[in-house]
């Protein structure tokens, strides 16, 4: 058994960490996030050059065939640096689902991997669980061909995407269709999420779909695998955020003085810090175990569900405790603590929250 | 990353399984009726004898003293298969505490005298550490030992001496000096019998209605100086060295997974007041899902320990392990008692005995649910309370910033 990153992964982490330290310290991040919509892709050229965009994609689609542990290796750093660049939306979801397509999508995929185009997956609906069985968006056979109708929520990277891939129920089951966001009947409402990501809610009102824009052989298993891998990536981000919060809170408790001494002398504070450390350690261990299982192709859907649930439960504990431990200063936008907590909260809500994952696993799913 | 065991390790697993399948029926019954760290005494000591004849009683000991020489992964596999079968855990005092301590710090004479009996289960050692006024603050103990020629004369009281009324040996901490810091006047003693004149053992009835813990009173008890481990007044460092052998955690998650399956099975047979079975109730799904998630985190952490991952090498790791394991045992036992519900309320001390002729009222899940729940309240108290562990964890986290 070995749960450590290999030398190549360590190198990748080192160079990514250097890049983020140089170009994405917290103040810079805040400037980017608070700028106009679209500036969140500040790191995109660098990510492209580093090969991160192609990392998870299969080699026969122009990717590097990266393993789950490759993604976790960078995901932790995304969490630690609160990266707002649309990696989850544009790569984990958009590019990976696009790569399920055939020759007709090859040119677009090449542009995506080259950083010249962004494709977003419009999948989540108001349940927010990503479960295929509850999809409401539909593709129907109209008099002039296929038409798409429905509403998608939290389309990550969807506010400035060049193309959308929309999941929908068709006559034969799951369909994945490419849609131009400027097409008639598409209404994109872009926004920023609480954790600094760009996203959109998108309505599709009788949107005409050319048959060439239907991804051939879309199957639920492939999409579910991509969603589970994205849950793993989000879990890695959560662990990165939790580790940062433990460090930041310990430094604060060691130096912040009240009643004439560092608050880290008070047992009430010390035990909160210990709870954070324990939760963070459990989360790290859980993440690495599921990552190793995934590398071996042995992670079952319930493994991802239980992991995601723990990230929600333990992450919330770490984030809320960090805020309490800092006191009033943590209620300000200026301090990074609240931003880490918001990242954790967003991760919890995405692709099935804690209660959903627990019920799923508890019911034997 | 790699999570596979080698074919050689899988062959080892098969060998372990084959042997564990030969465990006698009363040993299996003792496992099913284990409600705390301490399995039913007579049966588990007899089982230890069988294991020691196989050479498997002390996986953590060096080979030259009768250990197995197994790798960390082999020990992990053994623990996993052992716990999966719900076999009764061997009592830890000799095999995991005083035995390894003697191997490290005992004199040649002490090793020869005591290790064989510890290994084969002839001797059971009770631990004399805590006192009524020295619990978490153990170093404030004041049970005294005064040197008189080749003997120490002991006066005072020990408490929480587990199963002392079954024991024939005792290891203890005594105060030999009140000079300087309180840690500096402590001495570690081995008592080669527990029926010295002036010793009195009184069992304490626990929350489960049965005696497990004891008090031991010492009134001018003369014990030989040859039982001292380490130097006089150096017992605190001896005791601390023992603590490192007490590392818990390993194999706990396999036992917890086994109990999770018991809970699932019990819920299948328990009607829900809202119709159907408890196992079909969404609130049960969420609760059992949460429990499984917690067990999975603990199991993952154990794997970090076995594989030597850096997060398990953290200076705070022993305390983190203790807290994770103890809190998990409480969560599992709480869920068992909840699922058992009113069926956990009848006191069934007779039926809980191994080989009892008294029929249990319902089944062995209900039989152990309440005693296990009640005794599990101790997991966050003993071996350094979880509050003390949290102090230690935070101290190590803060140390990097001070």
Interface residues (C-beta under 8 A of the other chain):
Chain A: X1 X2 X3 X4 X5 X6 X67 X69 X246 X250 X251 X253 X254 X255 X262 X264 X267 X270 X271 X273 X274 X275 X277 X278 X281 X282 X283 X284 X285 X286 X288 X289 X290 X291 X292 X293 X295 X296 X298 X303 X305 X306 X307 X309 X310 X313 X314 X355 X357 X358 X359 X360 X361 X362 X363
Chain B: X1 X2 X3 X4 X5 X73 X282 X284 X285 X286 X287 X288 X289 X290 X292 X293 X294 X296 X297 X298 X299 X300 X301 X303 X304 X306 X307 X309 X310 X311 X312 X314 X316 X320 X323 X324 X387 X389 X390 X391 X393 X394 X395 X397 X398 X400 X401 X402
